[in-house]
Amino acid sequence: MYVVSNLVKVTIPNYLSSLPIPDSVGGWFRLGVKDWLALIPPTVVVGGISYYSYQTIKKAREAGSGQINPCIRKDINKVVDFIDIEDITEKASLCRCWRSKNWPYCDGSHGPHNKETGDNTGPVVVRHKPAN
């Protein structure tokens, strides 16, 4: 832990304070070749972080709005279903991927969804075990 503490509290601040960053716009024109070379590493780091952030935001926007439910009963505020356990004869597979055309029961739509997205979702299986 000392290494990290020293890096954050001493090494990085000392490195940043030693960079030849001018106080005025005209100072940039007075920098020498050695000064410009010293500015390359922090510029590359800031550029890399910026590029990575841009790509992350771009992927999030391309992925959509973040909604889980793409099409099931969008005309109501909240989708809620009640299934009486007595109505289940042996077992029931309930959809968790929100892609089933037989909602709330699973129809296997999670398979193509998982292939497309790399997800691993599957149904919730409810079993009814009658009393002995």
N, C-alpha and C positions, 0 to 999 in steps of 0.2 A: 504494500500500500504506500510505502514511502516513495517508491519510484514514481507512481502516478502523482502523488502530492507534489513532489519536487518538480515534476514535468509541468504541471499546471501552475504552480505558484512561482517557480523560479526560471526554469529553462525557456518556456515559451514567452513569458514577458520580456526576458532579457533579449531573446532573438528578435522579437517584434520591435523593441526599442532601439535595436542596433540597425534596423533597416533605414536606408537613405531616402526617407520620404520628406520631400521639401515642404516648407511652410506656405509657399505661394505658387501660383500658376507659373510664374517665370522661373521658379526653382527647378521645375521639371526639365527646362531647356538647358540648364547648367549641369545636369547629371552626366557623369562620365560612363564609359563602357562598363567598367567594373561595378558601378552603382546599378546600372540597368540589369546586369547579370545577377546581382544580388536580389533583385525584385522578381526574377522569374519563378523561383519555387513557391513563394506565397501566392503569386498570380495564378499559377497552375492549380494550387490547392483550392483557391476560391472559385476558379473556373470549373473544376471538377465537381465541387459541392453544388454549384449552381446548375450544372448540366444534369447531375443526378436528381436534384430536386425537380427540375423541369420535366425530366422523363417520368418521374413518379407521379407528378400532377397530371401529365398527359395521359398516362395509363389509367389513372383513376377516372378521368373524364371520358375516355374511350370505353371504359367498363360500364358506364351508365350512371344512373342517379343513385345507385346503392340500394335500391329497393329490392327486397327479397321476392315479393309476390309480383310476377310479371303480368298476370291476367285473371286471377280468380276473384270474382265478385268485387270488382273495383268500384262499383256503384255504392258501396256501403263503407262506413268509416272503419269498422273492425270486423274481420272475419272470425266468427266463433261458431264452433260446431259441438253439439252434445251427442254422444253415442252411449246409449245405455248398455252396460256390460251384459245384461240379460239378453240383449238382441244379438250378441255375438255367439254363434254356435260353438265353434272351436277356437278360431283365431281370426284376427283382422290385421291387415297391414295398412297403416296410416301414413299418408304422404308427409314428408318433411322438406321436400325440395321445391314445392309450390308449382310444379310443372304438370301435375297429374290432370288428365281430362276427366277423371272420375273422382274429383275431390270430395271428401277428405280421404278417400281410399287410394292407395298406391296402385299405379298402373305400369310401373317400371320406367317412367319418364326420367328418373334419376340417372339411368344408365347413359343415355346420350348426353345429359347435362354433365355428368362426371367426366366423360371422354372429352367434351369440349372445353371444360374449365379446369380439369385436373383436381376437381373436388372429390370427396369420398362419401357423400351423403347417401343415406339409404332410408328405408321406411322405419317407423316405429311399429313393432309387432306386439299386439295385445292378445294374450291368450286367456281363454275362459276355462278354468278347471272347475267342473261341477263338484259340489260337495259330495263326499263319499257316503 
